[in-house]
């Protein structure tokens, strides 16, 4: 069965750091572009960062540029999001998803996980 399992979320103070992980199984992880999507209460989903299947091209929403770093280890079937200088507005549930069509058409989600909660608060 296909699984994407996010981990690493938690409660952190403003200015702190967290590293999120997304463990994939049941599909050919290295063949898919991946994205981190977050959703805050009362708001719609927002693409935070994306990475091509080979890791050579990345995307970041403007609000996280310089603070977040996306990476992947295809040998470990794992996607990462290193988050630094966290702000209260980063508070959300963070989901990882495999996608197709990014940069080559209309993106669509193929698989997605259950999410991990990130709370940035004093």
QUIMOSUL-V799009 format. One record per pair of residues at least 24 apart in sequence whose C-alpha atoms are under 6 Angstrom apart, sorted by the first residue. I is the first residue (numbers start at 1). J is the second residue. If there is no record, write none. Layout:
BEGIN
i:I j:J
i:I j:J
END
This chain:
BEGIN
i:1 j:26
i:2 j:26
i:4 j:113
i:5 j:113
i:6 j:115
i:6 j:116
i:7 j:116
i:9 j:116
i:9 j:117
i:9 j:118
i:10 j:118
i:11 j:119
i:11 j:120
i:12 j:120
i:13 j:120
i:13 j:121
i:13 j:122
i:14 j:86
i:14 j:87
i:14 j:120
i:15 j:85
i:15 j:86
i:16 j:85
i:16 j:86
i:17 j:83
i:17 j:84
i:18 j:83
i:19 j:81
i:19 j:82
i:19 j:83
i:20 j:80
i:20 j:81
i:21 j:79
i:21 j:80
i:22 j:78
i:22 j:79
i:23 j:78
i:24 j:77
i:24 j:78
i:29 j:77
i:30 j:74
i:32 j:98
i:33 j:98
i:33 j:99
i:34 j:97
i:34 j:98
i:34 j:99
i:35 j:96
i:35 j:97
i:36 j:95
i:36 j:96
i:37 j:94
i:37 j:95
i:38 j:92
i:38 j:93
i:38 j:94
i:38 j:95
i:39 j:92
i:39 j:93
i:40 j:92
i:88 j:120
i:88 j:121
i:91 j:118
i:91 j:119
i:91 j:120
i:92 j:118
i:93 j:117
i:93 j:118
END
